[in-house]
Amino acid sequence: MRWTTYLSPTDGQQHVGLVRDGTIAGLRRPDRLLDLLGDDGRRLAEAAREIGSDPLDVIAEDAATLCAPVPVPPSIRDFMAFEEHVVTSMAALGRTVDPVWYEIPVFYFSNPAAVRGPHDDIEVSPGSRQFDYELEAAVVIGRPGSNIRVEDAESHIAGYTVLCDWSARDLQDHEMRQGLGPAKGKDGATSLGPYLVTPDELQDRRRGESLELAMTATVNGTQYSSGNLAALHWSFAQMISYASRGTTLRPGDVIGSGTVGTGCILELSRVHGEQAYPWLSPGDEVVLEIERLGAVRTRILPAPEVVPLR
């Protein structure tokens, strides 16, 4: 199934929707998609039956206003799980990958309050002149768990979606000199959507521990990035297991893959130069797409003014 959250033209409120054949059929009751998670899939199945028998709306998908599938997730853990991205970025700086990267799947926590829908405009972070996209996939946790074994981890996945971790690279570099962060370099926005695609929809693309799904990014119609989800070095099962170590993952938690190889301007500009791959500017149109999962389509807006601290 392909689930989404959309603004209903009937009452103007956010509703859960089921996407089929180019249309969105809405759930009448006011449950959030987050409210339908937490079990073995029975709540989603019951919602699908309700939608099938008595939908609130049936509207064309291309006419709908889509929100993030889970507009305010309990948490966002964004990993760095693609080896090509890490190796290429380090090599461009004359460095090698730290051995710890091969020991554990590293991540940072992002800002759940900054989640944006798949078609929302995105402002440049205040004070940034090196604004960047990151082409990523993510899973949403469906069942809670702690100290989850790798072999059990995929049973905790409710579905897959597209994630863009918008990044102010200059702010990120500046603040992380203190050994903390990233903070304001990543704090402005994270785009999610357009769908939450349940694992059964993707089984025909299963390749070992991952899924063979093409990933692309364009800026103003020019292709910048091209990769594949199957290239993950750390699988989502391993990420989930590590994320749950000593703590509890909750329904709705987001686990991001990190950037696919070639999947951001930082990597591309380090290799090919900033003239070939300039940083994002107001007015730019960015499209990040993953096969079967849909696309994030975004216009970049000017940054708010920096509020002085002193």
N, C-alpha and C positions, 0 to 999 in steps of 0.2 A: 504494500500500500504506500501511497504518497500522501503525506499529511502536510498541511500548511496552517498558518494563522493569517486571517485576512480581515479587512474591515467590511462588515456587512452593509450593503446598501439599504437593507430593510430597517435596521435600527442604529446604524452608525457605530456599532461596537465591535470589538475584536471577537471573532468566533473561530473555532476549529473547523477546518475544511478538509474534505477528501477530494483529491485531484484525480480525475479520470477523463480520458479522451478530450482533453482541451477545456474541460469545465471544472469548476469548483462547486461542490455541494456542501452546504454548511450544516453544522450541528446546531439544533435549536437551543439546547440547554447551554448555560453560560460557562461551562467548564473550560478551563485552559487546557492546552495540550499537555502541560505539565501534570494536570490533575488526572489525566488518563494513563499515566505511567505508574510504575511501582509494583506491578505484578508480572505474571507470565504472558501478558498480551491480551487478557480477557477484556479489560476495560476498553482497549482500542477496538477489539472485535465487536463489542456491544455498541460502541459509538458508530462504527461502520454500518451496523444493522439499522440503527436509528436513522442515520442519514439516508440509507437506501429506501426506507419506508416513508419517511416524512422530513425531507430536507427543509431547512430554513430558507435557503437561496439555492438556485442553480444558475451560475453566472459564468460567462466566458473567462477563461484564465487570463487572457491578455487584457481584459477590462478590469481586473480586480486590483485592489490596493493590498499588496502583500506585506505582512510584518515578518519579523524573524519567527521561525517555528516556535521557539521558546524565547519570548521577548526579554525576560529577565531570568536567566538561569541561576541556580544557586551558586555555582562557581564555574570558572573557566580555567582550565589548565592547558597551556599551549606548549607543546613539546618541540623538539628539534630532531626529527626522526629520519630525515632523508640524508643519506651519506653524501650524495653528489653535491648538494647545496653546501654542506659543511666543508667538504674537501676543497671545492672550487673557491669558496670565499676565503678560506685560510691560505690557500696557495697563492691567491692574488695579492695577499699581504706578505708573502714570503715566509709563511708559517705553516706548521703541520698541525694536524688535529690532535688535541690533547687526548691521551690514552683513556681518560675517564669517560669520554664520550662513548667508547666501545664497551664500557662496563655497566653503565646505567643510562636509561632514557631520560635525559634532562628536560626540565620544563620550568616555566614561570607562571605565576597567577596573573590573569588579566582582570579587567573591570566589568563585572556583569551589568552594571548600570549604564555602560556605554555601548551596549549591543544595539545594532541598527538593522533595519530590514534590508532585503536584497536589492531594493531599488531606491533606497534613501540616499539623498545627497550627503557628502562627507566634507566637513570643513578641514582645511589644513590646521594642524596643531599650532596654537599661538607661539610665535617666535621661530617657527621652523622654516628653513629654506631647502631642506632635503626630505621631502615627504614621499612616502613609498607605499606600495601595496605589497601584500604577501599572499601568494596563491596556495591555499591549504584545503584539506578535507578535515572533517570533524565527525565524531560520533557523539550521540547524546545517550547518557546512561538511562536505562529503563528500570532496572531493579537495583536496590541498594545492596551494598556489600563492603566488607572490609577484609584485608589480607586475602584478596581473591587470587586463586591459582590461575596461572596462564591458561591452562586447559579448560578452565571454567569461564574465562573472562568474556568471551563473545556472547554468552547467554545473558550478559548484563547490558548488551547494546540494544537500545530501542530503535535506532536508525542512524543514517548517515546524512550529512549536509555539506554545503560549501561554506568555508570560513575565509574571511579576509581580515588579517591582522594589520590594520593601518598603522604605519610606523613613521615617526619623526626621527630620522637617523642621526641628525646632528644633536638633537636633544638627548637621544639615547646614548650616544658616545660621550657627551659631556657629563651626564649624571652618573654613568656607570664607572667613571674613574674613581668613585668613592667606594667601590666594591659592593654596591647595592643596586637593585633594580633588575630589569628596566621598570621605570615608573612613568613619568610624563612622556617619555618617548613612545609609549604604547597605550596611553591612558585615554586617548581621544575617542576612538571608535573601533568596534569589531563588527563586521557585517556577517550575518548568518542567513542561510536560506538558498533558494526559495522554498525548498521542501525538506521534510524529514522522511527519508526513504527507508522503509523497513528492510532488514537483511534479506528476507525471502525474495525481494524484488531483484537482488543482485547476485544470487547464487550461481547463475550461468557465467558470471565473470570472475568466479573464484579462481585464484592462482596461488596455490600453497596457502600461506598465512595472510595473503592480502587479496586485493581485487584489482583486476586489470581495467582501469578507467582512465581515459585520456584527460589531461588537465592542460588548459590553455589560458593565456591572458593577453588581452590587446589593450593598447592605449591609443585613442583616437583612430581606431580601425587598423592600426599596425600591430602585428603579432610581436609580442615581447617574449612570452614564456611558453614552453611546451615541455610537458613531462607526463608521468604516469603514476598512478597511485600504487601500482605493483612494485615500484622501486623503493618502497619503504625498507629501511634497514631494521628499525624497531617496529614490530607489528602493533596494531591497536590492542591486541590481547596483552602484549607485554607492557604497553603504556598503561592500560587499565590496572593490571596487576601491580605495577610499581606505584601508580597514583593511589591505590587503596592500601598500600603498606602502612600499617600503624594508624590508619584513619578510616573513615567511612565515606564511600561515594554514595551520593543521593540521587534519586530520580531527577532528571533534568540537568545534571552536571554535564558540562561540555569538555570533551577531550580533543584538542586540536593536534594535527599531525606535524605542524611546523611547515616550513617552506619547501616545496618541491624544487628539484634542481632547475635552475634558470628562473625560478618563480618570484623574483623580486628585482627591483632596480639596483639595490645595493650590490647584489652578486653580479648582475650584468654590467654595471658601470665599473666595477673593480676590474673586470676582465677586458671590456671593450672600450671603456672611457665614458665620461659623462656627456660628451658631445653626441655619441651614438645612442645613449640611453639617458636622457635628461630626467631630473627629478620631476615629480608631478606638480602641476601648476593649476590655479583656478581656471575652470573652463574645460579641463581635460575630461574625457569620457573613458572610463575604465570598465572592461568586461572581463570577469573571471569565471571560467566555465569548467565544470567537470562532467564528463559523459555520464548520463543517467541521473545525475544529481541536480542539473540545472545550472543557472548562471546568476551571479551577482552583477548588476549593471548600475553604475554609479557615476554621478557627475561631481567633480571636485569644486568646492567653494572656497572663497578667500578665508584666511584665518581671522579669528577675532583678535583685537588688539591685546598685547600683553599687559596685564595689570601689574604695576611695579610692586615689589615687596618692601622696598625702603625708599 
